[in-house]
Amino acid sequence: MTKKKFETNAIRTQNERSSFLEHSTPLYLTSSFVFEDAEDMRASFAEEKERNIYSRYSNPNSSEFIEKVCQMEGAEAGFAFASGMAAVYSTFAALLNSGDHIVSSASVFGSTLSLYNNFFPKWNIETSLFKVTDSMESIERLIQPNSKILYVESPTNPGVDVLDLEALGKLAKKHQLLLIVDNCFASPYLQQPIAFGADLVIHSATKLMDGQGRVLGGITVGSADLIDKVYRFARITGPALSPFNAWVLSKSLETLAVRVDRHCENALALAKHLEAHPEVEMVKYPFLKSHPMYEVAKKQMKAGGAVVAFEVKGGLESGKRFFNAIQMLSLSANLGDSRSIVTHPASTTHSKLTPEQLQDAGISEGMIRISVGLEHIDDIIADIDQALEKANA
Ligand SMILES: *Cc1c(COP(=O)(O)O)cnc(C)c1O
């Protein structure tokens, strides 16, 4: 059979039907699975056969979700986690030893930064951070003999900066580092980092994958041998995704392409509108020609994503007034939801960073982040426009 397209795989990849011949995949709410006899159980535990034993190790709903994401990302294998952070932490923990070193973008999710700063040093794991604007040469200078992982997000949160994945892939290969990409902001529909040299790809499935702000989830995919290491760690430590959440997420992936298409269409329209707005200082969106990495974004992404960052004229105080004037959009910490969400990173998600760390992470004090949802674009723009009018009134 010919290789099917992304949308078709997302819908037609499905667990084997049960004897009831259900059309939609059932929910396998079971903590354990039964064995035929003593020999079956022995062989299963000895891993002589591939089968479900216990839902901390694997579960049919998680497996279906993993299989879909592997197809989307072009990966051999994966493991699904209870949250994006469980995926991030477990992936690092499975691959690093005491004394190892990480080279990472400074523009990563706040909790990932907190792992570097507050937890990994306890196990003698140090991190060197680079800015998204740093050259490949200066990133290369951070690499040490004990460096093991090169870690990035692109586009970044919340500054929507873009990193050149192909160049990073080459750098990682040259120095035998594992390139790990948190691909959450793009979703597997817009960008497949493995094609550019990533060894592992991580997602918070909580965001565009769920897309409706319901469940937490995470996933790591990549080569079978690396995922085996992640699996060995995870099956012992227990960060597995719940079957219910896996079922929700697998269903959500059926609509990922159509949802993300509309997110991107709305986000680009909003970005263009803001760029022409007299009350707006600057706008950042990967598919705006004014984005400093527009060409790279075009090369590695299918469209620009759901998130637009911008600065209201007048700095912090105007930003706050804008925020308080919002009527329809949600003031919430999530993103990639069908509902548009507005956040002010400097006073919320990234408030623990020092002014210098904020700058390194590409966040200005007045920066507003909009996760553009699936409401009608006219209504999204109307709410933002009326709030902008009040920001400097
Ligand atoms: C939300 C997010 C995470 C963490 O995911 P959770 O599901 O909230 O644990 C990691 N990376 C990025 C880029 C995110 O946006």
The ligand as a MOL file (V3000), in Angstrom:
LIG
                    3D

  0  0  0     0  0            999 V3000
M  V30 BEGIN CTAB
M  V30 COUNTS 15 15 0 0 0
M  V30 BEGIN ATOM
M  V30 1 C 3.7280 23.5810 28.6680 0
M  V30 2 C 5.0660 23.2870 28.1820 0
M  V30 3 C 5.8620 22.3070 28.7870 0
M  V30 4 C 5.4140 21.5410 29.9990 0
M  V30 5 O 4.2780 20.7790 29.7380 0
M  V30 6 P 3.2290 20.3510 30.8590 0
M  V30 7 O 2.3120 19.4590 30.1060 0
M  V30 8 O 2.5810 21.6020 31.3670 0
M  V30 9 O 3.9840 19.6590 31.9340 0
M  V30 10 C 7.1170 22.0620 28.2540 0
M  V30 11 N 7.5760 22.7490 27.1960 0
M  V30 12 C 6.8500 23.7120 26.5930 0
M  V30 13 C 7.4020 24.4480 25.4310 0
M  V30 14 C 5.5610 24.0170 27.0600 0
M  V30 15 O 4.8490 24.9690 26.4710 0
M  V30 END ATOM
M  V30 BEGIN BOND
M  V30 1 1 1 2
M  V30 2 1 2 3
M  V30 3 2 2 14
M  V30 4 1 3 4
M  V30 5 2 3 10
M  V30 6 1 4 5
M  V30 7 1 5 6
M  V30 8 2 6 7
M  V30 9 1 6 8
M  V30 10 1 6 9
M  V30 11 1 10 11
M  V30 12 2 11 12
M  V30 13 1 12 13
M  V30 14 1 12 14
M  V30 15 1 14 15
M  V30 END BOND
M  V30 END CTAB
M  END
